[in-house]
Amino acid sequence: MIGFPLGATAPEVKAFETQTALKQGASEIDMVINIGALKARDLELVARDIRGVVATAHAGGAIVKVIIEAVLLTDEEKTIACLLSKEAEADFVKTSTGFASGGATVHDVALMRKTVGPEMGVKAAGGVRTYEDAESMVRAGATRIGASAGVKIIQGPAKEAAPAGATGKNY
């Protein structure tokens, strides 16, 4: 992950991290935007940051997921981050690193999808623990799910609990 956890490293450092990851065989690059710069409205720095990683990764044949760490941002900041990522020709926007206090929400995924349109991927990551969670994220516009509960998710919908007093035996 490039710029983990808060994306505060210089754009040149992130480009170098990306080159190193490519040399080590990475085919996908997850980068964290510079959250502090975004909050300070230094949008040129944020844009340069994303463009540098995207250009380096794409030159090496890798795709880029831009992590916006949605839980730390306002809806306006999320929208700006998504638009800057789209302008830089990133392949995906992603909700979370898993490092902050919260993960993907249906609201965030829907906002990100609305902002980037159909031509970019949206990855819902963090907090997706059940089949129902994953289904909600896909309905909201996610094209990928990041979850540590993958086995539980693919096992399908939760089974309804038996009514009180039921033994499960048919006599």
HELIX and SHEET records of a PDB file:
HELIX    1   1 PRO A   11  LYS A   23  1                                  13    
HELIX    2   2 ILE A   35  LYS A   39  1                                   5    
HELIX    3   3 LEU A   43  ALA A   59  1                                  17    
HELIX    4   4 ALA A   70  LEU A   72  5                                   3    
HELIX    5   5 ASP A   75  GLU A   87  1                                  13    
HELIX    6   6 VAL A  106  VAL A  116  1                                  11    
HELIX    7   7 TYR A  131  ALA A  140  1                                  10    
HELIX    8   8 GLY A  150  ILE A  154  1                                   5    
SHEET    1   A 5 GLU A  28  VAL A  32  0                                        
SHEET    2   A 5 ILE A  63  ILE A  67  1                                        
SHEET    3   A 5 PHE A  92  LYS A  94  1                                        
SHEET    4   A 5 GLY A 121  ALA A 125  1                                        
SHEET    5   A 5 ARG A 144  GLY A 146  1                                        
END                                                                             
